[in-house]
Amino acid sequence: MKQTLRAAAAFAVVALLTALSAQAQQPFADVGKQPAITILVNSSPWYSGFEKTVELYEQQTGNKVKLDTTPYGGMLEKARNAVRGDKSPYDLVNLDTQWTIEFYEGGFLTPLKEIDPTFDLPKEVLTYGDSGYWNAAKRWRTASGGKLMAWSPNGNVDLFLYRADLLKAAGFAPPKTWEDVLASCAKLQDPPRSYGAVIRGERGNGIRFEWMYFMQGKGATVVKDAESGDYTVTINSPQAKAALDLFIEVAKRCGPPNAGALGQGDVIQLLATGKAAQAMVVSAAWSNFDDPAKSVVVGKIMAVPVPAPVGGKAPAVLGNWNMAVPKNIADAQKKAALAFSRWFLTAGAQRAYAEAGAIPVRSDTYQSDLASTPKYRWMPAYLEMQKYASQELGYAEGAQVEQILGLRLNQALIGEMSSAKALNAAGREIEEVFRKSGRRTGALSALPE
Amino acid sequence: MLASIVAALNRSFRHWSLLPAVLLFVLLTVYPMVNLLRLSVSTVEFAEGRAQWSFTPTRNVALLASDSVLPAAVLNTSIFVVVAVAAEVTLGLLLALLVGRLDRGKGLVRTVMILPILVPPVAIGSMWKLMYNYDFGMFNQAMVALGMSPVNWLGSTSLALLSVILVDIWHWVPFAFLILFAAVEGIPVDVIEAARIDGASSWQIARRVMIPLLKPALAITLIFRGILAFKTFDEVYLLTSGGPGTSTELVSLHLYKVFFEQNLLGYGAVLSLLLIGIIVATLLTSRRAVTARSNA
């Protein structure tokens, strides 16, 4: 009898372990029957991949998802109106990383563990500089003492894309430094027929985002130590000036005469039409270049991490999206939104997401067999950059600082003012913003103009 | 007693009957304006899931002084309004006078002319952005084909505002034409015949007879276009977003950035009031000028 009991117990343990192991290896989560949800999502280059993955969710689970697909320009206002009203029409809202702080601080979102205390991000899920966590006491996005408020459906960093055929023919190796890029430009630049390398230079988010790669590379910062509450403005440091001078040199010596007006669409277009030999492009745009309907350079584009200056730091500025659950929806809807989130972040869903042309957000997808296939040849560069990628402007005043930098950097690029004058002006204006919002701030002495 | 109340009500009915209209006016016009005024002297912050208003009467006005983009925005808007409206009204008048002389096909010309007004501004912005594109746009392709160098239409600080103004002119000349053409058609034929019999040339008839008779229509066109030009947003947002530098920054675009991108609601309200003030001041000045000229 004892033996039978022991055997039964052993069988039960083995069965349980097998079941748990099978559960652990399940590529998709079983989230059960859930009410229909509505998601506010942007029509960015990765959208079609998201849409296909949502369709897979509907097929697998029978749960319905309605997508409110909105151009970037309308996303912020739709999200604001939704969470500020009595009842949000959306169960999940997708927020650009710069906007999250306004929503976290405003108390408009539901911490995910309040919906289900057992919910956590799988360890393989990339947290993109902890942009989904909010530490209210520190007013900072960090997992240390912070609540999980959101997860990322997309994590953009810039990749440096180059025409493998052109660089090889000209005798250049893939660039590792901006000096390599300048050297190749000297040979490949033939305007207006072709350009050596193109970078976004248009006023606003475009130039601010791209320049920060140069800023990080030169070891410069916008403020001294925002996480610790020291908002002393350091944007007019000699390192920042060197970064801006290098940026202007690359943009002007390698790009078209309208470098100061180049936006994301222009840069993609120049590379896809074969007019540019190299470009700094967000990872989400990759699918444009291997699509014969959109590109004349199919199979010719390769990706490396964005170059650093000689002797400088490897740069990677994060520009991710964050999916969050509004506070003003019914509990059942919150649970359904979380169920979708749980499913979406599984290994199986992320593989399907990558295969549909999007940028997956799990590290194991990048380490899978996909990374070694030509279609996904951008993956190693992306994963490499995630090792040192960081968030910039992660404070409530970020949008105002971006406006200031976006203008002053552009004015320096188009020659309206010198780099030193532009950075001094930006420094003064940013300090004023922090002073008015009651931060501990200060400034460096002005650069000689 | 009752009869006297009914009689009083009947007598005052003409006043009471206005009540629905007054209520609608208060709801749709007065309330938003009062709210805007209230917002302009407040700071709105969001915490604990709701808006928190605090009364800060001087803070937002003080921001005007430290706004380094505003002077450029006001200057660009002034240039935009003066150049665009002057060109639109002049071209609209010329077209109206020319088409007015046609014996046949006036209806067809009018129908064709109306097309640019029917195109949504978003489509206009996208269409012209493609045409202005430095590398792939039709203007530069034509110039290169003719052996000329490509022009940096939207990327040059000296050309960008003019490029935006050209789009606005293309969009709104038909509006000026339609109003002025209706006025031209309304000029009594016998007046023109009388001038012709008196030996006036075509130029003299246009200058001495038709244009004076068109003054009220010209004033209306100028005022309408002036108001709309001050509020131009979509075209410049799509074409340049205010760049390069501040060369195409208009007040309405700056207002959008302050309100919606920087989320400074109080300061955005101050800028809104400033824009309303500029429009009203311009309207009053131009009305006075028109009245003075008419009297002269």
Interface residues (C-beta under 8 A of the other chain):
Chain A: L76 E77 V83 R84 E102 E105 G106 G107 F108 P192 E202 R203 G204 P256 P257 N258 A259 G260 A261 L262 D266 Q269 L270 T273 K275 K327 N328 A399 Q400 Q403 L407 N410 Q411 L413 I414 E416 A425 E429 E432
Chain B: F46 A47 E48 G49 R50 A51 S66 S68 V69 N133 Y134 D135 F136 V144 P150 N152 L154 G155 S156 T157 A160 T240 S241 G242 G243 P244 G245 T246 K257 F260 E261 Q262 N263 L264
